C-alpha cells in the first residue's frame, strides 16, 4: 500500500510538472508579436563508427515579428545571416560571399522557425504540429511539437520556457539523428521592430543563387 501511495504521488507530481508548458506557449503566441534575443546553438551530429560525437557551437542574435518575419545573425565561429520578410528567405554566407534566395513558403514548411514566427496563434500552430506537454527539466517547462506531415527533415522540436513563461530554448531533432539545442538570452519582447530589420540587400560582389 505504501509503495502504491508513493507511485500515485509521483504520478500526480509528474502531471503537475507537465501542466504549464502548453499554457506558456499559448501565452507566448497570444501576447508576444515581436522580439529579439541573443542565442547560443549547439549542434551534435551522430557519431561515425569508432568515433565520439562532436558538438559544434555557434552564437549570434535573433529577431522576429509575426507573422513570418525573422532574422538570425550568426557571428561566431563563422558569419552567416538568415533573413525572411514574409515572402522571401535569404541565406548569406560571408566566407563564400554567396547568397541563396528562396520562396519562404517552400523553405520553411514545418520547421522550428515556423513555430516561432509563422503561426499567429496556438490554433494555427496546431494545424501543422501535434503539441503535448513534456516533463519539466533544466529549470524549464517543455512542450513537444511533432510535425503532422511525416517524411520531412524535422523529427521533433521541444520548446522550453522559464517558470515565468519566457521563451528560453529550442531542442531540435532531425531525421538524420542530428540534435540542435538553441538557448536564448536577454529576450526583449515588443509590439514591433523596424521594417529595415527584415530587409536584405546582397553585398556587393556576392553570388546570388535563386532556388
ZADO-1210 file (C-alpha; in nm, 4 decimals, padded with zeros to 6 digits):
<atoms>
<atom x="00.0000" y="00.0000" z="00.0000" code="UNK" pos="1"/>
<atom x="00.2836" y="00.2370" z="00.0883" code="UNK" pos="2"/>
<atom x="00.4507" y="00.1695" z="-00.2470" code="UNK" pos="3"/>
<atom x="00.1214" y="00.2225" z="-00.4267" code="UNK" pos="4"/>
<atom x="00.0665" y="00.5543" z="-00.2487" code="UNK" pos="5"/>
<atom x="00.4201" y="00.6645" z="-00.3388" code="UNK" pos="6"/>
<atom x="00.3623" y="00.5738" z="-00.7040" code="UNK" pos="7"/>
<atom x="00.0377" y="00.7712" z="-00.7081" code="UNK" pos="8"/>
<atom x="00.2089" y="01.0762" z="-00.5582" code="UNK" pos="9"/>
<atom x="00.4927" y="01.0546" z="-00.8090" code="UNK" pos="10"/>
<atom x="00.2429" y="01.0298" z="-01.0955" code="UNK" pos="11"/>
<atom x="00.0487" y="01.3259" z="-00.9601" code="UNK" pos="12"/>
<atom x="00.3681" y="01.5258" z="-00.9247" code="UNK" pos="13"/>
<atom x="00.4689" y="01.4448" z="-01.2814" code="UNK" pos="14"/>
<atom x="00.1269" y="01.5512" z="-01.4047" code="UNK" pos="15"/>
<atom x="00.1618" y="01.8841" z="-01.2247" code="UNK" pos="16"/>
<atom x="00.5129" y="01.9320" z="-01.3627" code="UNK" pos="17"/>
<atom x="00.3811" y="01.8818" z="-01.7150" code="UNK" pos="18"/>
<atom x="00.0830" y="02.1123" z="-01.6793" code="UNK" pos="19"/>
<atom x="00.2167" y="02.4572" z="-01.7660" code="UNK" pos="20"/>
<atom x="00.4259" y="02.4221" z="-02.0834" code="UNK" pos="21"/>
<atom x="00.1329" y="02.4479" z="-02.3227" code="UNK" pos="22"/>
<atom x="-00.0071" y="02.7413" z="-02.1260" code="UNK" pos="23"/>
<atom x="00.3270" y="02.9204" z="-02.1587" code="UNK" pos="24"/>
<atom x="00.3333" y="02.8501" z="-02.5329" code="UNK" pos="25"/>
<atom x="-00.0249" y="02.9722" z="-02.5729" code="UNK" pos="26"/>
<atom x="00.0557" y="03.2909" z="-02.3817" code="UNK" pos="27"/>
<atom x="00.3703" y="03.3451" z="-02.5910" code="UNK" pos="28"/>
<atom x="00.1780" y="03.3022" z="-02.9164" code="UNK" pos="29"/>
<atom x="-00.1022" y="03.5305" z="-02.7992" code="UNK" pos="30"/>
<atom x="00.0924" y="03.8115" z="-02.6345" code="UNK" pos="31"/>
<atom x="00.4362" y="03.8288" z="-02.7980" code="UNK" pos="32"/>
<atom x="00.4199" y="03.9692" z="-03.1501" code="UNK" pos="33"/>
<atom x="00.7876" y="04.0638" z="-03.1899" code="UNK" pos="34"/>
<atom x="01.1133" y="04.0360" z="-03.0017" code="UNK" pos="35"/>
<atom x="01.4890" y="03.9948" z="-03.0077" code="UNK" pos="36"/>
<atom x="01.7434" y="03.7919" z="-02.8151" code="UNK" pos="37"/>
<atom x="02.0987" y="03.6626" z="-02.8112" code="UNK" pos="38"/>
<atom x="02.1428" y="03.2905" z="-02.8704" code="UNK" pos="39"/>
<atom x="02.3903" y="03.0079" z="-02.8373" code="UNK" pos="40"/>
<atom x="02.3431" y="02.6996" z="-03.0548" code="UNK" pos="41"/>
<atom x="02.4979" y="02.3568" z="-03.0004" code="UNK" pos="42"/>
<atom x="02.4707" y="02.1070" z="-03.2874" code="UNK" pos="43"/>
<atom x="02.5626" y="01.7425" z="-03.2280" code="UNK" pos="44"/>
<atom x="02.5744" y="01.5006" z="-03.5212" code="UNK" pos="45"/>
<atom x="02.5505" y="01.1216" z="-03.4802" code="UNK" pos="46"/>
<atom x="02.8992" y="00.9771" z="-03.4227" code="UNK" pos="47"/>
<atom x="03.0684" y="00.7863" z="-03.7013" code="UNK" pos="48"/>
<atom x="03.1664" y="00.4301" z="-03.6304" code="UNK" pos="49"/>
<atom x="03.4556" y="00.4185" z="-03.3858" code="UNK" pos="50"/>
<atom x="03.4388" y="00.7921" z="-03.3139" code="UNK" pos="51"/>
<atom x="03.2802" y="01.0095" z="-03.0465" code="UNK" pos="52"/>
<atom x="03.0020" y="01.2527" z="-03.1250" code="UNK" pos="53"/>
<atom x="03.1241" y="01.6054" z="-03.1937" code="UNK" pos="54"/>
<atom x="02.9411" y="01.9220" z="-03.0992" code="UNK" pos="55"/>
<atom x="02.9699" y="02.2494" z="-03.2902" code="UNK" pos="56"/>
<atom x="02.8838" y="02.5678" z="-03.1035" code="UNK" pos="57"/>
<atom x="02.7788" y="02.8954" z="-03.2628" code="UNK" pos="58"/>
<atom x="02.6285" y="03.2184" z="-03.1347" code="UNK" pos="59"/>
<atom x="02.4606" y="03.5335" z="-03.2538" code="UNK" pos="60"/>
<atom x="02.1379" y="03.7326" z="-03.2356" code="UNK" pos="61"/>
<atom x="01.7773" y="03.6582" z="-03.3265" code="UNK" pos="62"/>
<atom x="01.4913" y="03.8934" z="-03.4131" code="UNK" pos="63"/>
<atom x="01.1364" y="03.8083" z="-03.5161" code="UNK" pos="64"/>
<atom x="00.7990" y="03.9592" z="-03.5875" code="UNK" pos="65"/>
<atom x="00.4880" y="03.7538" z="-03.6535" code="UNK" pos="66"/>
<atom x="00.3645" y="03.6583" z="-03.8966" code="UNK" pos="67"/>
<atom x="00.6604" y="03.5272" z="-04.0908" code="UNK" pos="68"/>
<atom x="00.9472" y="03.7703" z="-04.0351" code="UNK" pos="69"/>
<atom x="01.2764" y="03.6786" z="-03.8708" code="UNK" pos="70"/>
<atom x="01.6499" y="03.7417" z="-03.8736" code="UNK" pos="71"/>
<atom x="01.9219" y="03.5061" z="-03.7476" code="UNK" pos="72"/>
<atom x="02.2628" y="03.6741" z="-03.7404" code="UNK" pos="73"/>
<atom x="02.5359" y="03.4175" z="-03.6691" code="UNK" pos="74"/>
<atom x="02.8560" y="03.5847" z="-03.5512" code="UNK" pos="75"/>
<atom x="03.0756" y="03.3040" z="-03.4140" code="UNK" pos="76"/>
<atom x="03.2565" y="03.0970" z="-03.5271" code="UNK" pos="77"/>
<atom x="03.1504" y="03.1964" z="-03.8817" code="UNK" pos="78"/>
<atom x="02.9440" y="03.4880" z="-04.0075" code="UNK" pos="79"/>
<atom x="02.6132" y="03.3844" z="-04.1569" code="UNK" pos="80"/>
<atom x="02.2860" y="03.5713" z="-04.1968" code="UNK" pos="81"/>
<atom x="01.9350" y="03.4321" z="-04.2468" code="UNK" pos="82"/>
<atom x="01.6604" y="03.6860" z="-04.3202" code="UNK" pos="83"/>
<atom x="01.2925" y="03.6312" z="-04.4000" code="UNK" pos="84"/>
<atom x="01.0476" y="03.9112" z="-04.4836" code="UNK" pos="85"/>
<atom x="00.7306" y="03.7022" z="-04.5061" code="UNK" pos="86"/>
<atom x="00.7698" y="03.6205" z="-04.8760" code="UNK" pos="87"/>
<atom x="01.1385" y="03.5556" z="-04.9416" code="UNK" pos="88"/>
<atom x="01.4118" y="03.3886" z="-04.7376" code="UNK" pos="89"/>
<atom x="01.7774" y="03.4802" z="-04.7870" code="UNK" pos="90"/>
<atom x="02.0813" y="03.2965" z="-04.6551" code="UNK" pos="91"/>
<atom x="02.4118" y="03.4824" z="-04.6760" code="UNK" pos="92"/>
<atom x="02.7427" y="03.3036" z="-04.6198" code="UNK" pos="93"/>
<atom x="03.0092" y="03.5681" z="-04.5552" code="UNK" pos="94"/>
<atom x="03.3045" y="03.3343" z="-04.6124" code="UNK" pos="95"/>
<atom x="03.1783" y="03.2335" z="-04.9560" code="UNK" pos="96"/>
<atom x="03.0275" y="03.5768" z="-05.0258" code="UNK" pos="97"/>
<atom x="02.7253" y="03.3855" z="-05.1507" code="UNK" pos="98"/>
<atom x="02.3512" y="03.4465" z="-05.1163" code="UNK" pos="99"/>
<atom x="02.0856" y="03.1777" z="-05.1522" code="UNK" pos="100"/>
<atom x="01.7363" y="03.3147" z="-05.2210" code="UNK" pos="101"/>
<atom x="01.4242" y="03.1003" z="-05.1875" code="UNK" pos="102"/>
<atom x="01.0480" y="03.1429" z="-05.1640" code="UNK" pos="103"/>
<atom x="00.9788" y="03.1479" z="-04.7923" code="UNK" pos="104"/>
<atom x="00.6730" y="02.9209" z="-04.8047" code="UNK" pos="105"/>
<atom x="00.8780" y="02.6466" z="-04.9687" code="UNK" pos="106"/>
<atom x="01.1812" y="02.6949" z="-04.7444" code="UNK" pos="107"/>
<atom x="01.0063" y="02.6893" z="-04.4068" code="UNK" pos="108"/>
<atom x="00.7280" y="02.4321" z="-04.4018" code="UNK" pos="109"/>
<atom x="00.7241" y="02.2536" z="-04.0664" code="UNK" pos="110"/>
<atom x="01.0451" y="02.3990" z="-03.9229" code="UNK" pos="111"/>
<atom x="01.1470" y="02.5442" z="-03.5850" code="UNK" pos="112"/>
<atom x="01.1388" y="02.8923" z="-03.7376" code="UNK" pos="113"/>
<atom x="00.7762" y="02.8333" z="-03.8339" code="UNK" pos="114"/>
<atom x="00.6899" y="02.7588" z="-03.4711" code="UNK" pos="115"/>
<atom x="00.8260" y="03.0924" z="-03.3508" code="UNK" pos="116"/>
<atom x="00.7326" y="03.3175" z="-03.6390" code="UNK" pos="117"/>
<atom x="00.4756" y="03.1862" z="-03.8871" code="UNK" pos="118"/>
<atom x="00.1725" y="03.0886" z="-03.6811" code="UNK" pos="119"/>
<atom x="-00.0244" y="03.3740" z="-03.5302" code="UNK" pos="120"/>
<atom x="-00.1822" y="03.1708" z="-03.2508" code="UNK" pos="121"/>
<atom x="-00.1873" y="02.8241" z="-03.0958" code="UNK" pos="122"/>
<atom x="-00.4768" y="02.7101" z="-03.3155" code="UNK" pos="123"/>
<atom x="-00.2806" y="02.7938" z="-03.6300" code="UNK" pos="124"/>
<atom x="00.0256" y="02.6127" z="-03.4936" code="UNK" pos="125"/>
<atom x="-00.1815" y="02.3011" z="-03.4268" code="UNK" pos="126"/>
<atom x="-00.2640" y="02.2845" z="-03.7973" code="UNK" pos="127"/>
<atom x="00.0952" y="02.1769" z="-03.8669" code="UNK" pos="128"/>
<atom x="00.2140" y="02.0296" z="-03.5356" code="UNK" pos="129"/>
<atom x="00.0985" y="01.7836" z="-03.2715" code="UNK" pos="130"/>
<atom x="00.1570" y="01.9588" z="-02.9375" code="UNK" pos="131"/>
<atom x="00.1938" y="01.7981" z="-02.5964" code="UNK" pos="132"/>
<atom x="00.3373" y="01.8819" z="-02.2558" code="UNK" pos="133"/>
<atom x="00.6742" y="01.7355" z="-02.1587" code="UNK" pos="134"/>
<atom x="00.8107" y="01.6948" z="-01.8039" code="UNK" pos="135"/>
<atom x="00.9892" y="01.9962" z="-01.6619" code="UNK" pos="136"/>
<atom x="01.3676" y="01.9800" z="-01.6803" code="UNK" pos="137"/>
<atom x="01.6760" y="02.2025" z="-01.6637" code="UNK" pos="138"/>
<atom x="01.4670" y="02.4646" z="-01.4860" code="UNK" pos="139"/>
<atom x="01.2274" y="02.4925" z="-01.7806" code="UNK" pos="140"/>
<atom x="00.8746" y="02.3944" z="-01.8819" code="UNK" pos="141"/>
<atom x="00.8791" y="02.1977" z="-02.2080" code="UNK" pos="142"/>
<atom x="00.6356" y="02.1448" z="-02.4956" code="UNK" pos="143"/>
<atom x="00.6895" y="01.8779" z="-02.7613" code="UNK" pos="144"/>
<atom x="00.5964" y="01.9789" z="-03.1166" code="UNK" pos="145"/>
<atom x="00.5889" y="01.6996" z="-03.3768" code="UNK" pos="146"/>
<atom x="00.5171" y="01.7764" z="-03.7450" code="UNK" pos="147"/>
<atom x="00.1904" y="01.6299" z="-03.8699" code="UNK" pos="148"/>
<atom x="00.3411" y="01.5943" z="-04.2149" code="UNK" pos="149"/>
<atom x="00.5735" y="01.2975" z="-04.1938" code="UNK" pos="150"/>
<atom x="00.8794" y="01.2274" z="-04.4047" code="UNK" pos="151"/>
<atom x="01.0390" y="01.5712" z="-04.3729" code="UNK" pos="152"/>
<atom x="01.3796" y="01.6563" z="-04.2283" code="UNK" pos="153"/>
<atom x="01.2350" y="01.7705" z="-03.8945" code="UNK" pos="154"/>
<atom x="01.1545" y="01.4921" z="-03.6478" code="UNK" pos="155"/>
<atom x="01.0575" y="01.6945" z="-03.3407" code="UNK" pos="156"/>
<atom x="01.1070" y="02.0215" z="-03.1546" code="UNK" pos="157"/>
<atom x="01.0954" y="02.0738" z="-02.7803" code="UNK" pos="158"/>
<atom x="01.0205" y="02.4323" z="-02.6773" code="UNK" pos="159"/>
<atom x="01.1438" y="02.5428" z="-02.3362" code="UNK" pos="160"/>
<atom x="01.0050" y="02.8252" z="-02.1233" code="UNK" pos="161"/>
<atom x="01.1203" y="02.9697" z="-01.7925" code="UNK" pos="162"/>
<atom x="00.8791" y="02.9375" z="-01.4954" code="UNK" pos="163"/>
<atom x="00.7844" y="03.2996" z="-01.5716" code="UNK" pos="164"/>
<atom x="00.6734" y="03.1977" z="-01.9216" code="UNK" pos="165"/>
<atom x="00.9651" y="03.3462" z="-02.1148" code="UNK" pos="166"/>
<atom x="01.0970" y="03.1641" z="-02.4221" code="UNK" pos="167"/>
<atom x="01.4288" y="03.0046" z="-02.3235" code="UNK" pos="168"/>
<atom x="01.5241" y="02.7199" z="-02.5595" code="UNK" pos="169"/>
<atom x="01.4563" y="02.5079" z="-02.8656" code="UNK" pos="170"/>
<atom x="01.5723" y="02.1466" z="-02.8691" code="UNK" pos="171"/>
<atom x="01.5565" y="02.0090" z="-03.2231" code="UNK" pos="172"/>
<atom x="01.5886" y="01.6535" z="-03.3551" code="UNK" pos="173"/>
<atom x="01.6075" y="01.5893" z="-03.7291" code="UNK" pos="174"/>
<atom x="01.5519" y="01.2740" z="-03.9325" code="UNK" pos="175"/>
<atom x="01.9287" y="01.2274" z="-03.9713" code="UNK" pos="176"/>
<atom x="01.9774" y="01.1880" z="-03.5961" code="UNK" pos="177"/>
<atom x="02.1276" y="01.5334" z="-03.5505" code="UNK" pos="178"/>
<atom x="02.0441" y="01.7242" z="-03.2323" code="UNK" pos="179"/>
<atom x="02.0473" y="02.1015" z="-03.2056" code="UNK" pos="180"/>
<atom x="01.9960" y="02.2978" z="-02.8847" code="UNK" pos="181"/>
<atom x="01.9387" y="02.6713" z="-02.9143" code="UNK" pos="182"/>
<atom x="01.9310" y="02.8709" z="-02.5910" code="UNK" pos="183"/>
<atom x="01.8063" y="03.2286" z="-02.5826" code="UNK" pos="184"/>
<atom x="01.9372" y="03.5006" z="-02.3533" code="UNK" pos="185"/>
<atom x="01.8232" y="03.8561" z="-02.2809" code="UNK" pos="186"/>
<atom x="01.4929" y="03.8168" z="-02.4657" code="UNK" pos="187"/>
<atom x="01.3214" y="04.1513" z="-02.5214" code="UNK" pos="188"/>
<atom x="00.9608" y="04.1483" z="-02.6379" code="UNK" pos="189"/>
<atom x="00.7888" y="04.4399" z="-02.8054" code="UNK" pos="190"/>
<atom x="00.4992" y="04.5316" z="-03.0303" code="UNK" pos="191"/>
<atom x="00.7036" y="04.5629" z="-03.3492" code="UNK" pos="192"/>
<atom x="01.0530" y="04.6084" z="-03.4934" code="UNK" pos="193"/>
<atom x="01.1741" y="04.8486" z="-03.7642" code="UNK" pos="194"/>
<atom x="01.0867" y="04.7306" z="-04.1166" code="UNK" pos="195"/>
<atom x="01.4563" y="04.7504" z="-04.2102" code="UNK" pos="196"/>
<atom x="01.5272" y="04.4614" z="-03.9688" code="UNK" pos="197"/>
<atom x="01.3774" y="04.2158" z="-04.2169" code="UNK" pos="198"/>
<atom x="01.5035" y="04.3719" z="-04.5392" code="UNK" pos="199"/>
<atom x="01.8006" y="04.2209" z="-04.7188" code="UNK" pos="200"/>
<atom x="02.0314" y="04.3548" z="-04.9884" code="UNK" pos="201"/>
<atom x="02.3016" y="04.1322" z="-05.1297" code="UNK" pos="202"/>
<atom x="02.6531" y="04.2623" z="-05.0521" code="UNK" pos="203"/>
<atom x="02.8487" y="04.3988" z="-05.3452" code="UNK" pos="204"/>
<atom x="03.0100" y="04.1238" z="-05.5496" code="UNK" pos="205"/>
<atom x="02.8157" y="03.8408" z="-05.3847" code="UNK" pos="206"/>
<atom x="02.6969" y="03.5487" z="-05.5947" code="UNK" pos="207"/>
<atom x="02.3166" y="03.5188" z="-05.5751" code="UNK" pos="208"/>
<atom x="02.1638" y="03.1745" z="-05.6253" code="UNK" pos="209"/>
<atom x="01.7856" y="03.1630" z="-05.6682" code="UNK" pos="210"/>
<atom x="01.6113" y="02.8347" z="-05.5891" code="UNK" pos="211"/>
</atoms>
